[in-house]
Amino acid sequence: MNAVTDTAPAALRGTDFSLPETDARLTGVARGWLWLGLLALIGSGVLSIILVLSRAPQFQNLLPAGDFFRVALVVHVDLSVLVWFVSLGGILWTLSGGTRAFGLNRAALAIAGLGALLMTISPFAGHGEPIMANYIPVLENPVFLWGLVIFGLGAVLLVARSLLAAPACSGTLDGAGALRAGLTLGLVPAVIAIVAFVWSWLTLPGSLDGKAYYEILFWGGGHALQFIWTVLMLVAWLWLASACGARVPMSPRIALLCFALATLCALAIPVAYLLWPAHAVEHRNLLTFAMGLGGGLPILPVALAVLLAVRPGAAIADDARPLRAALYASLALFCFGGLIGFTIAGSNVKIPAHYHGCIVGVTLALMGLVYLLLPRLGYGKPSRKWATFSSWCYALGQAMHIGGLMWSGGYGVQRKVAGAEQALKSASEIAAMGIMGLGGLIAIIGGLIFVVVVLMAIRRSQT
């Protein structure tokens, strides 16, 4: 029986998707990227308290709204999405690559850290109008804008170094090779994002300013970033499933095909730039279609394979329980957000409900990956009880937050407003936003527990 199993196709006997241990020097830089991501989450969490209270009916009149809310929202989004995700990408690209151009990785980390610091302190360094552009909101404040540029330069150096250190293709493809290849493919939309940002900046009409300027400036590159986050999530799902002791019923080649689908659709972005100017409606529509295709098709087969591998109710080692909790929560929230996308009509809070679900799905997968990687980075193991609880608490809170936003969106409550600007009239609208506020506070608790659990594991350092 064992002989038959060992010679069966990988898709039938299952695949172990995990990356092996790497060079100690790379581990040190990966720890630096982890610290940058953690500090970004801490800053984002503090600001999220302001955001939730500014929208909750019970507290909205106790806090200033308007620019106060929007300034906090700008920095919160950039820290919790842009800086956090790039930092986790830094960990994964560092661990999956070689030691070539090692110094460039250190330089990328230092420059990105400086940029993130400037963005964080920018609200206290002078007045700046908050511009609620999609993907990368900004403060028209010199400190913030320079911080964003410097952080972008650090990200460019990270991508350049990761391309130089990308592992060579081998004849035999196993689970580890598929993850490495997937992470390398994730550099394709990273390069496209860089090109798109520069292309938009060089070709934007001089008459544009304010929200219209930044919206178009970041639209193409922002779409490319979503392809990167999708790849990171798929890598995390497969790796977490294997770390739970399961063999995933998917061959490495099929996994690689899913990674390729998630990245090759990003090639539509330069095509859109070649065919139409960045401010054209056709340009925007093609990018939206490409993102829906690349962010949808590869998800289903990987999600099904992971759920078949890590079946609910199956026996699991105690140390793997936090990983399974993060994996299940990520799958649930990402699917919840994706389904909400089909209900969007008009500009209301259903839109943030949709992208909160998808972004939180990615975040939970990466949180689980952090729990998995802590011992590999030389730190102690996370507390099993509290690490498991943090994922469920964060997921429950975010589900309530998203559900409240979706319910409110059905009444036409507008997005990117707070306090009296929300114009809540009926008891149902107030109840919906109350659920949103309560869920947000629960999610903040879950996020805080995650940070504390990781910091306690770091304190129990093995080295």
VOPAGU-2260 file (C-alpha; in pm, 1 decimal, decimal comma):
REM VOPAGU-2260
SITE   aa  ch    i         X         Y         Z
SITE  MET   A    0       0,0       0,0       0,0
SITE  ASN   A    1     280,5     241,2      89,1
SITE  ALA   A    2     458,7     169,7    -237,5
SITE  VAL   A    3     144,4     246,8    -434,5
SITE  THR   A    4      90,1     564,9    -239,7
SITE  ASP   A    5     447,1     682,5    -286,0
SITE  THR   A    6     431,7     635,4    -662,4
SITE  ALA   A    7      88,8     791,5    -706,6
SITE  PRO   A    8      60,4    1133,2    -870,2
SITE  ALA   A    9     120,7    1425,8    -635,3
SITE  ALA   A   10    -236,6    1550,6    -679,6
SITE  LEU   A   11    -364,1    1218,0    -536,7
SITE  ARG   A   12    -121,7    1163,2    -248,9
SITE  GLY   A   13    -101,9    1532,0    -163,3
SITE  THR   A   14     181,1    1784,1    -158,2
SITE  ASP   A   15     379,0    1936,6     124,1
SITE  PHE   A   16     393,2    2311,2      56,0
SITE  SER   A   17     656,2    2466,0     280,3
SITE  LEU   A   18     985,5    2648,4     246,8
SITE  PRO   A   19    1296,9    2493,8     405,6
SITE  GLU   A   20    1528,6    2669,4     648,5
SITE  THR   A   21    1747,5    2936,8     492,1
SITE  ASP   A   22    2078,8    3118,4     545,4
SITE  ALA   A   23    2115,4    3281,3     889,6
SITE  ARG   A   24    2198,9    3618,0     732,6
SITE  LEU   A   25    1868,5    3618,4     547,4
SITE  THR   A   26    1686,7    3530,5     867,4
SITE  GLY   A   27    1828,1    3843,6    1030,8
SITE  VAL   A   28    1695,6    4071,6     756,3
SITE  ALA   A   29    1360,0    3889,7     762,9
SITE  ARG   A   30    1337,9    3974,6    1132,6
SITE  GLY   A   31    1384,8    4341,3    1042,3
SITE  TRP   A   32    1095,8    4327,2     795,2
SITE  LEU   A   33     883,3    4162,1    1064,4
SITE  TRP   A   34     955,8    4447,0    1304,7
SITE  LEU   A   35     861,7    4704,4    1042,6
SITE  GLY   A   36     530,5    4526,3     982,8
SITE  LEU   A   37     457,1    4498,4    1356,3
SITE  LEU   A   38     527,7    4866,5    1420,0
SITE  ALA   A   39     300,6    4957,2    1127,9
SITE  LEU   A   40      19,9    4745,0    1277,7
SITE  ILE   A   41      63,5    4908,0    1617,4
SITE  GLY   A   42      37,0    5257,0    1467,7
SITE  SER   A   43    -255,4    5152,3    1252,2
SITE  GLY   A   44    -432,2    4997,8    1551,8
SITE  VAL   A   45    -411,0    5317,8    1753,6
SITE  LEU   A   46    -562,0    5511,0    1464,0
SITE  SER   A   47    -832,0    5248,4    1407,7
SITE  ILE   A   48    -970,5    5321,0    1756,5
SITE  ILE   A   49   -1029,7    5680,8    1645,4
SITE  LEU   A   50   -1191,0    5565,0    1321,4
SITE  VAL   A   51   -1432,5    5322,7    1484,7
SITE  LEU   A   52   -1539,6    5567,6    1756,5
SITE  SER   A   53   -1586,1    5842,9    1497,3
SITE  ARG   A   54   -1841,3    5627,5    1312,9
SITE  ALA   A   55   -2013,6    5460,5    1607,7
SITE  PRO   A   56   -2343,1    5637,8    1697,8
SITE  GLN   A   57   -2269,2    5604,8    2070,1
SITE  PHE   A   58   -1942,6    5801,8    2047,1
SITE  GLN   A   59   -1947,2    5998,4    1720,8
SITE  ASN   A   60   -2054,6    6323,2    1888,6
SITE  LEU   A   61   -1773,3    6303,6    2143,9
SITE  LEU   A   62   -1500,1    6317,4    1879,9
SITE  PRO   A   63   -1428,2    6571,0    1606,3
SITE  ALA   A   64   -1509,3    6444,6    1256,2
SITE  GLY   A   65   -1432,2    6590,6     914,3
SITE  ASP   A   66   -1059,4    6630,3     854,6
SITE  PHE   A   67    -975,5    6469,5    1189,4
SITE  PHE   A   68   -1142,3    6147,0    1078,8
SITE  ARG   A   69    -994,9    6160,5     729,5
SITE  VAL   A   70    -638,6    6229,5     843,0
SITE  ALA   A   71    -655,6    5927,6    1074,7
SITE  LEU   A   72    -808,6    5719,3     795,6
SITE  VAL   A   73    -531,2    5807,3     548,6
SITE  VAL   A   74    -247,0    5705,1     778,2
SITE  HIS   A   75    -438,7    5400,3     909,2
SITE  VAL   A   76    -493,1    5262,6     558,0
SITE  ASP   A   77    -136,0    5321,6     445,0
SITE  LEU   A   78      11,9    5157,9     754,4
SITE  SER   A   79    -227,7    4862,1     776,1
SITE  VAL   A   80    -225,0    4778,0     406,1
SITE  LEU   A   81      70,8    4926,2     222,3
SITE  VAL   A   82     343,9    4908,6     489,4
SITE  TRP   A   83     221,0    4583,6     651,6
SITE  PHE   A   84     183,1    4395,9     323,9
SITE  VAL   A   85     513,2    4517,6     178,0
SITE  SER   A   86     685,7    4417,2     502,9
SITE  LEU   A   87     541,7    4065,4     487,0
SITE  GLY   A   88     640,7    4049,4     121,7
SITE  GLY   A   89     989,9    4146,3     237,4
SITE  ILE   A   90     994,2    3849,1     476,2
SITE  LEU   A   91     876,5    3599,9     215,1
SITE  TRP   A   92    1097,5    3724,3     -69,2
SITE  THR   A   93    1394,5    3727,4     166,9
SITE  LEU   A   94    1338,0    3371,5     290,1
SITE  SER   A   95    1266,7    3232,0     -57,3
SITE  GLY   A   96    1564,4    3389,7    -233,0
SITE  GLY   A   97    1940,0    3355,3    -217,7
SITE  THR   A   98    2205,9    3573,9     -60,3
SITE  ARG   A   99    2289,7    3766,5    -376,8
SITE  ALA   A  100    2276,9    4147,7    -337,4
SITE  PHE   A  101    2237,9    4095,6      37,7
SITE  GLY   A  102    2331,7    4454,0     121,6
SITE  LEU   A  103    2058,2    4587,2    -105,8
SITE  ASN   A  104    1800,7    4411,8     110,7
SITE  ARG   A  105    1929,9    4585,0     421,6
SITE  ALA   A  106    1923,5    4919,5     241,6
SITE  ALA   A  107    1565,9    4856,8     126,1
SITE  LEU   A  108    1458,8    4783,3     484,4
SITE  ALA   A  109    1625,2    5095,4     625,0
SITE  ILE   A  110    1481,7    5325,2     357,2
SITE  ALA   A  111    1132,1    5175,1     381,9
SITE  GLY   A  112    1144,1    5211,8     761,0
SITE  LEU   A  113    1237,8    5580,1     732,1
SITE  GLY   A  114     952,1    5641,1     489,4
SITE  ALA   A  115     700,5    5464,5     714,9
SITE  LEU   A  116     818,8    5672,1    1012,4
SITE  LEU   A  117     769,7    5997,6     822,6
SITE  MET   A  118     419,3    5895,2     715,0
SITE  THR   A  119     331,1    5807,1    1074,8
SITE  ILE   A  120     443,1    6139,2    1224,8
SITE  SER   A  121     314,4    6353,0     935,1
SITE  PRO   A  122     -22,5    6440,6    1099,7
SITE  PHE   A  123     173,9    6603,6    1382,5
SITE  ALA   A  124     417,6    6785,8    1151,6
SITE  GLY   A  125     179,4    7043,2    1006,3
SITE  HIS   A  126    -160,4    7069,0     842,0
SITE  GLY   A  127    -221,5    6869,8     527,4
SITE  GLU   A  128    -544,6    6815,1     338,2
SITE  PRO   A  129    -647,2    6445,6     343,7
SITE  ILE   A  130    -707,7    6310,7      -7,0
SITE  MET   A  131    -916,2    5992,8       4,6
SITE  ALA   A  132    -779,0    5840,4    -315,8
SITE  ASN   A  133    -833,7    5468,9    -368,8
SITE  TYR   A  134    -545,9    5227,3    -294,2
SITE  ILE   A  135    -306,4    5490,3    -154,8
SITE  PRO   A  136    -478,1    5782,2      21,9
SITE  VAL   A  137    -248,8    6074,8      94,5
SITE  LEU   A  138    -205,8    6385,1     306,1
SITE  GLU   A  139    -102,7    6688,7     104,1
SITE  ASN   A  140     164,9    6749,4     359,7
SITE  PRO   A  141     537,5    6762,4     263,4
SITE  VAL   A  142     635,5    6525,2     544,5
SITE  PHE   A  143     376,5    6265,7     440,8
SITE  LEU   A  144     449,2    6295,3      68,3
SITE  TRP   A  145     823,7    6266,0     120,0
SITE  GLY   A  146     761,5    5970,9     351,4
SITE  LEU   A  147     551,8    5800,7      84,0
SITE  VAL   A  148     818,4    5862,0    -181,6
SITE  ILE   A  149    1096,7    5733,1      45,4
SITE  PHE   A  150     892,3    5426,0     140,3
SITE  GLY   A  151     826,0    5366,9    -229,7
SITE  LEU   A  152    1200,1    5384,2    -298,8
SITE  GLY   A  153    1259,5    5122,3     -29,8
SITE  ALA   A  154     995,1    4900,0    -190,2
SITE  VAL   A  155    1158,4    4944,3    -532,3
SITE  LEU   A  156    1494,3    4836,6    -386,7
SITE  LEU   A  157    1325,2    4534,8    -225,1
SITE  VAL   A  158    1176,4    4428,9    -559,1
SITE  ALA   A  159    1507,8    4483,4    -741,1
SITE  ARG   A  160    1699,8    4281,3    -484,7
SITE  SER   A  161    1437,6    4003,8    -485,4
SITE  LEU   A  162    1464,8    3975,9    -864,4
SITE  LEU   A  163    1842,5    3951,2    -840,8
SITE  ALA   A  164    1823,3    3687,1    -565,8
SITE  ALA   A  165    1532,0    3488,4    -713,1
SITE  PRO   A  166    1599,6    3112,1    -707,6
SITE  ALA   A  167    1687,0    2943,5   -1035,0
SITE  CYS   A  168    1429,9    2710,5   -1191,7
SITE  SER   A  169    1500,8    2341,6   -1141,9
SITE  GLY   A  170    1388,4    2043,5   -1344,7
SITE  THR   A  171    1191,4    1886,1   -1059,7
SITE  LEU   A  172     908,0    2088,0    -911,1
SITE  ASP   A  173     805,7    2009,1    -553,3
SITE  GLY   A  174     594,2    2198,7    -301,2
SITE  ALA   A  175     880,0    2422,2    -189,3
SITE  GLY   A  176     971,8    2491,1    -550,6
SITE  ALA   A  177     612,2    2585,9    -629,5
SITE  LEU   A  178     603,7    2836,0    -341,7
SITE  ARG   A  179     937,8    2986,0    -449,9
SITE  ALA   A  180     817,4    3009,6    -809,3
SITE  GLY   A  181     491,0    3166,4    -694,4
SITE  LEU   A  182     672,0    3429,7    -491,7
SITE  THR   A  183     898,6    3501,7    -788,4
SITE  LEU   A  184     592,1    3537,3   -1011,3
SITE  GLY   A  185     456,9    3781,6    -755,1
SITE  LEU   A  186     744,0    4011,4    -849,9
SITE  VAL   A  187     591,6    4051,9   -1198,0
SITE  PRO   A  188     297,6    4266,8   -1078,7
SITE  ALA   A  189     542,5    4442,4    -844,1
SITE  VAL   A  190     746,2    4558,5   -1142,5
SITE  ILE   A  191     425,0    4647,3   -1327,9
SITE  ALA   A  192     309,0    4853,2   -1027,9
SITE  ILE   A  193     633,0    5052,2   -1030,0
SITE  VAL   A  194     606,7    5112,9   -1405,4
SITE  ALA   A  195     237,6    5209,4   -1374,5
SITE  PHE   A  196     301,8    5463,6   -1100,1
SITE  VAL   A  197     579,5    5628,1   -1302,0
SITE  TRP   A  198     379,6    5611,9   -1627,2
SITE  SER   A  199      77,6    5779,2   -1467,6
SITE  TRP   A  200     295,5    6046,6   -1308,6
SITE  LEU   A  201     460,9    6130,5   -1641,6
SITE  THR   A  202     142,1    6136,7   -1849,2
SITE  LEU   A  203    -119,1    6292,3   -1618,6
SITE  PRO   A  204    -278,4    6612,6   -1751,7
SITE  GLY   A  205    -130,9    6921,3   -1587,1
SITE  SER   A  206    -477,9    7057,6   -1516,2
SITE  LEU   A  207    -555,8    6787,2   -1259,8
SITE  ASP   A  208    -511,2    6842,7    -889,2
SITE  GLY   A  209    -645,0    6719,7    -557,4
SITE  LYS   A  210    -843,0    6395,1    -546,2
SITE  ALA   A  211    -865,2    6359,9    -925,7
SITE  TYR   A  212    -485,6    6377,1    -954,0
SITE  TYR   A  213    -405,8    6116,3    -688,2
SITE  GLU   A  214    -694,9    5890,4    -787,0
SITE  ILE   A  215    -559,8    5855,6   -1141,7
SITE  LEU   A  216    -196,4    5854,1   -1027,4
SITE  PHE   A  217    -246,9    5547,5    -807,7
SITE  TRP   A  218    -520,9    5365,8   -1000,6
SITE  GLY   A  219    -305,2    5152,2   -1231,5
SITE  GLY   A  220     -29,6    5074,6    -982,4
SITE  GLY   A  221    -286,0    5018,8    -708,3
SITE  HIS   A  222    -451,7    4748,9    -915,5
SITE  ALA   A  223    -113,7    4582,9    -969,3
SITE  LEU   A  224     -56,7    4577,0    -593,3
SITE  GLN   A  225    -374,1    4370,4    -546,9
SITE  PHE   A  226    -222,4    4092,9    -759,3
SITE  ILE   A  227      81,4    4084,3    -528,1
SITE  TRP   A  228    -135,9    4058,4    -216,4
SITE  THR   A  229    -331,9    3775,3    -378,9
SITE  VAL   A  230     -14,0    3576,6    -442,3
SITE  LEU   A  231     106,4    3629,6     -85,3
SITE  MET   A  232    -228,5    3503,9      45,8
SITE  LEU   A  233    -225,5    3193,4    -175,2
SITE  VAL   A  234     129,6    3112,7     -62,1
SITE  ALA   A  235      21,4    3157,4     300,2
SITE  TRP   A  236    -284,2    2933,2     258,2
SITE  LEU   A  237     -84,4    2645,6     111,0
SITE  TRP   A  238     199,5    2680,7     360,1
SITE  LEU   A  239     -35,8    2702,3     659,1
SITE  ALA   A  240    -228,3    2395,0     541,5
SITE  SER   A  241      94,3    2195,4     522,3
SITE  ALA   A  242     206,6    2329,8     861,5
SITE  CYS   A  243    -118,2    2191,8    1005,1
SITE  GLY   A  244      14,4    1845,4     920,4
SITE  ALA   A  245    -188,6    1800,3     602,3
SITE  ARG   A  246     -80,5    1710,5     252,5
SITE  VAL   A  247    -268,3    1936,5      13,2
SITE  PRO   A  248    -452,3    1750,0    -268,2
SITE  MET   A  249    -298,4    1969,4    -536,7
SITE  SER   A  250      10,0    1904,6    -745,6
SITE  PRO   A  251     291,7    2160,7    -748,2
SITE  ARG   A  252     225,5    2226,0   -1117,7
SITE  ILE   A  253    -140,1    2308,4   -1058,0
SITE  ALA   A  254     -40,2    2536,0    -770,4
SITE  LEU   A  255     209,5    2706,9    -999,1
SITE  LEU   A  256     -65,1    2750,0   -1259,5
SITE  CYS   A  257    -282,1    2923,4    -997,5
SITE  PHE   A  258       5,4    3155,2    -909,4
SITE  ALA   A  259      55,4    3227,9   -1277,6
SITE  LEU   A  260    -313,4    3311,8   -1326,2
SITE  ALA   A  261    -298,1    3549,5   -1031,3
SITE  THR   A  262      -4,0    3736,0   -1181,1
SITE  LEU   A  263     -33,7    3712,8   -1558,2
SITE  CYS   A  264    -364,3    3899,0   -1556,6
SITE  ALA   A  265    -158,9    4193,5   -1432,7
SITE  LEU   A  266     -15,2    4213,7   -1786,0
SITE  ALA   A  267    -343,3    4381,0   -1884,4
SITE  ILE   A  268    -224,1    4688,9   -1694,0
SITE  PRO   A  269      56,2    4793,9   -1933,0
SITE  VAL   A  270    -178,4    4707,2   -2221,8
SITE  ALA   A  271    -430,7    4954,7   -2082,5
SITE  TYR   A  272    -159,8    5221,9   -2064,8
SITE  LEU   A  273     -61,4    5154,7   -2426,2
SITE  LEU   A  274    -418,9    5173,4   -2554,2
SITE  TRP   A  275    -567,5    5460,9   -2352,7
SITE  PRO   A  276    -449,5    5748,2   -2129,6
SITE  ALA   A  277    -458,9    5681,2   -1755,4
SITE  HIS   A  278    -766,5    5902,9   -1708,6
SITE  ALA   A  279    -978,5    5731,1   -1977,1
SITE  VAL   A  280   -1286,6    5533,0   -1874,4
SITE  GLU   A  281   -1179,3    5238,9   -2092,7
SITE  HIS   A  282    -846,6    5229,9   -1912,2
SITE  ARG   A  283   -1018,0    5205,1   -1572,8
SITE  ASN   A  284   -1267,4    4942,2   -1690,6
SITE  LEU   A  285    -997,1    4712,1   -1830,8
SITE  LEU   A  286    -802,0    4725,9   -1505,0
SITE  THR   A  287   -1114,7    4649,2   -1302,4
SITE  PHE   A  288   -1194,2    4350,0   -1524,8
SITE  ALA   A  289    -836,9    4218,8   -1506,3
SITE  MET   A  290    -831,7    4245,6   -1127,8
SITE  GLY   A  291   -1160,4    4058,1   -1096,6
SITE  LEU   A  292   -1027,5    3782,7   -1323,4
SITE  GLY   A  293    -683,8    3749,0   -1165,1
SITE  GLY   A  294    -817,5    3787,2    -814,0
SITE  GLY   A  295   -1100,1    3538,9    -864,6
SITE  LEU   A  296   -1003,8    3243,1   -1084,6
SITE  PRO   A  297    -699,6    3122,4    -886,8
SITE  ILE   A  298    -871,2    3156,4    -549,1
SITE  LEU   A  299   -1133,7    2883,0    -578,3
SITE  PRO   A  300    -909,7    2580,3    -659,1
SITE  VAL   A  301    -655,9    2670,0    -390,6
SITE  ALA   A  302    -929,9    2734,0    -131,6
SITE  LEU   A  303   -1099,3    2401,1    -208,7
SITE  ALA   A  304    -770,2    2209,9    -194,6
SITE  VAL   A  305    -682,3    2369,5     138,0
SITE  LEU   A  306   -1025,5    2293,6     287,4
SITE  LEU   A  307   -1001,9    1931,9     171,8
SITE  ALA   A  308    -658,8    1905,8     330,3
SITE  VAL   A  309    -749,8    2072,4     661,2
SITE  ARG   A  310   -1100,8    1940,9     714,2
SITE  PRO   A  311   -1305,8    2078,1    1005,1
SITE  GLY   A  312   -1314,5    1833,6    1294,2
SITE  ALA   A  313   -1001,5    1645,4    1190,0
SITE  ALA   A  314    -739,0    1576,0    1455,7
SITE  ILE   A  315    -459,9    1831,3    1469,9
SITE  ALA   A  316    -150,7    1892,2    1681,4
SITE  ASP   A  317    -188,5    2149,7    1957,8
SITE  ASP   A  318      87,7    2370,6    1814,5
SITE  ALA   A  319     -97,4    2386,2    1481,9
SITE  ARG   A  320    -427,4    2513,3    1624,0
SITE  PRO   A  321    -333,9    2884,1    1586,3
SITE  LEU   A  322    -236,0    2818,0    1225,1
SITE  ARG   A  323    -564,6    2643,9    1147,7
SITE  ALA   A  324    -761,8    2923,6    1314,0
SITE  ALA   A  325    -585,5    3186,4    1101,7
SITE  LEU   A  326    -633,9    2976,1     788,3
SITE  TYR   A  327   -1008,2    2920,4     840,6
SITE  ALA   A  328   -1064,6    3282,8     937,9
SITE  SER   A  329    -875,9    3406,7     632,0
SITE  LEU   A  330   -1076,1    3185,6     396,9
SITE  ALA   A  331   -1407,4    3293,5     552,9
SITE  LEU   A  332   -1338,4    3668,3     552,6
SITE  PHE   A  333   -1194,9    3673,9     201,7
SITE  CYS   A  334   -1497,0    3487,2      63,9
SITE  PHE   A  335   -1733,9    3713,0     260,7
SITE  GLY   A  336   -1573,5    4022,4     111,9
SITE  GLY   A  337   -1577,8    3874,4    -236,1
SITE  LEU   A  338   -1948,6    3793,6    -218,6
SITE  ILE   A  339   -2030,8    4145,9    -100,4
SITE  GLY   A  340   -1863,2    4275,3    -416,1
SITE  PHE   A  341   -2149,3    4133,1    -621,2
SITE  THR   A  342   -2401,8    4345,5    -429,1
SITE  ILE   A  343   -2236,0    4685,1    -479,6
SITE  ALA   A  344   -2446,5    4950,1    -651,9
SITE  GLY   A  345   -2346,5    5313,8    -618,9
SITE  SER   A  346   -2099,0    5478,6    -383,7
SITE  ASN   A  347   -2181,1    5372,7     -28,7
SITE  VAL   A  348   -2028,0    5178,6     257,8
SITE  LYS   A  349   -2079,9    4846,2      79,0
SITE  ILE   A  350   -1757,9    4932,0    -104,6
SITE  PRO   A  351   -1540,1    4942,6     210,1
SITE  ALA   A  352   -1727,9    4632,7     332,8
SITE  HIS   A  353   -1613,8    4452,5      17,3
SITE  TYR   A  354   -1250,4    4550,1      26,8
SITE  HIS   A  355   -1229,0    4520,4     406,4
SITE  GLY   A  356   -1331,4    4155,5     372,3
SITE  CYS   A  357   -1074,2    4082,1     105,2
SITE  ILE   A  358    -794,9    4279,9     269,9
SITE  VAL   A  359    -869,6    4128,4     610,4
SITE  GLY   A  360    -861,5    3784,2     447,2
SITE  VAL   A  361    -507,8    3856,5     329,3
SITE  THR   A  362    -412,7    4004,3     667,7
SITE  LEU   A  363    -532,6    3697,3     860,0
SITE  ALA   A  364    -338,2    3464,2     631,4
SITE  LEU   A  365     -22,9    3668,1     688,0
SITE  MET   A  366     -86,8    3680,8    1063,8
SITE  GLY   A  367     -99,8    3301,7    1064,1
SITE  LEU   A  368     222,9    3293,8     866,0
SITE  VAL   A  369     388,1    3518,2    1126,2
SITE  TYR   A  370     289,2    3268,2    1397,9
SITE  LEU   A  371     439,6    2990,3    1186,6
SITE  LEU   A  372     764,7    3174,0    1114,6
SITE  LEU   A  373     842,0    3303,8    1464,8
SITE  PRO   A  374    1050,0    2997,7    1569,2
SITE  ARG   A  375    1226,7    2997,1    1232,3
SITE  LEU   A  376    1325,6    3359,1    1284,0
SITE  GLY   A  377    1487,0    3267,8    1615,7
SITE  TYR   A  378    1197,1    3360,9    1842,7
SITE  GLY   A  379     987,2    3151,8    2078,6
SITE  LYS   A  380     661,7    2981,5    1985,4
SITE  PRO   A  381     346,9    3192,1    2023,6
SITE  SER   A  382     105,0    3110,5    2302,8
SITE  ARG   A  383    -124,0    2845,1    2156,0
SITE  LYS   A  384    -432,7    2960,2    2346,3
SITE  TRP   A  385    -398,9    3332,2    2284,4
SITE  ALA   A  386    -273,7    3299,9    1927,5
SITE  THR   A  387    -578,9    3090,1    1840,6
SITE  PHE   A  388    -810,3    3331,5    2019,5
SITE  SER   A  389    -658,6    3635,2    1844,9
SITE  SER   A  390    -749,9    3505,3    1498,8
SITE  TRP   A  391   -1106,7    3417,4    1592,3
SITE  CYS   A  392   -1154,3    3744,4    1782,1
SITE  TYR   A  393   -1014,1    3950,7    1495,8
SITE  ALA   A  394   -1222,4    3759,8    1240,4
SITE  LEU   A  395   -1544,9    3785,7    1442,1
SITE  GLY   A  396   -1498,0    4157,5    1494,8
SITE  GLN   A  397   -1419,9    4218,2    1129,5
SITE  ALA   A  398   -1720,5    4008,8    1022,4
SITE  MET   A  399   -1946,2    4226,3    1240,6
SITE  HIS   A  400   -1773,7    4540,7    1114,8
SITE  ILE   A  401   -1816,4    4434,5     751,8
SITE  GLY   A  402   -2171,8    4312,9     808,0
SITE  GLY   A  403   -2267,4    4644,7     965,3
SITE  LEU   A  404   -2117,9    4835,0     674,0
SITE  MET   A  405   -2300,5    4612,7     424,6
SITE  TRP   A  406   -2631,3    4661,2     607,0
SITE  SER   A  407   -2576,9    5038,0     622,2
SITE  GLY   A  408   -2485,9    5045,3     253,9
SITE  GLY   A  409   -2830,4    4907,1     177,7
SITE  TYR   A  410   -2969,9    5232,7     323,0
SITE  GLY   A  411   -2729,6    5442,6     115,5
SITE  VAL   A  412   -2494,9    5548,9     397,5
SITE  GLN   A  413   -2201,1    5714,1     223,5
SITE  ARG   A  414   -1841,2    5598,1     247,7
SITE  LYS   A  415   -1544,1    5796,3     383,5
SITE  VAL   A  416   -1757,0    6008,1     617,3
SITE  ALA   A  417   -1805,7    6006,1     993,0
SITE  GLY   A  418   -2003,6    6168,9    1270,2
SITE  ALA   A  419   -2298,7    6387,1    1169,0
SITE  GLU   A  420   -2185,0    6368,9     804,0
SITE  GLN   A  421   -2319,5    6012,8     791,4
SITE  ALA   A  422   -2674,8    6153,1     822,8
SITE  LEU   A  423   -2808,1    5846,7    1003,7
SITE  LYS   A  424   -3186,6    5880,4    1018,3
SITE  SER   A  425   -3367,0    5554,9    1089,6
SITE  ALA   A  426   -3324,8    5318,6    1382,1
SITE  SER   A  427   -3207,0    5050,6    1138,7
SITE  GLU   A  428   -2926,6    5272,6    1008,6
SITE  ILE   A  429   -2816,1    5354,4    1362,3
SITE  ALA   A  430   -2829,4    4986,2    1462,3
SITE  ALA   A  431   -2627,5    4882,1    1157,0
SITE  MET   A  432   -2353,0    5134,6    1222,5
SITE  GLY   A  433   -2363,6    5040,2    1591,8
SITE  ILE   A  434   -2289,3    4679,0    1496,7
SITE  MET   A  435   -2012,9    4811,4    1273,3
SITE  GLY   A  436   -1864,1    5006,3    1564,3
SITE  LEU   A  437   -1887,0    4714,2    1809,9
SITE  GLY   A  438   -1733,7    4478,8    1554,8
SITE  GLY   A  439   -1453,5    4724,8    1491,8
SITE  LEU   A  440   -1372,8    4740,5    1862,4
SITE  ILE   A  441   -1370,4    4359,0    1887,5
SITE  ALA   A  442   -1139,1    4344,9    1584,8
SITE  ILE   A  443    -908,1    4599,0    1748,9
SITE  ILE   A  444    -890,1    4374,4    2055,5
SITE  GLY   A  445    -804,8    4076,9    1832,8
SITE  GLY   A  446    -536,3    4275,2    1652,9
SITE  LEU   A  447    -393,3    4397,8    1982,7
SITE  ILE   A  448    -378,4    4040,9    2114,7
SITE  PHE   A  449    -194,2    3936,5    1795,5
SITE  VAL   A  450      68,7    4205,3    1849,7
SITE  VAL   A  451     107,1    4116,0    2219,6
SITE  VAL   A  452     136,8    3743,6    2142,3
SITE  VAL   A  453     406,7    3811,0    1883,3
SITE  LEU   A  454     596,1    4049,0    2113,4
SITE  MET   A  455     585,0    3791,9    2394,8
SITE  ALA   A  456     721,5    3526,5    2157,5
SITE  ILE   A  457     996,4    3765,8    2053,5
SITE  ARG   A  458    1078,2    3821,0    2419,6
SITE  ARG   A  459    1125,3    3443,9    2451,0
SITE  SER   A  460    1392,6    3461,6    2183,0
SITE  GLN   A  461    1583,5    3140,9    2116,8
SITE  THR   A  462    1901,9    3326,0    2023,6
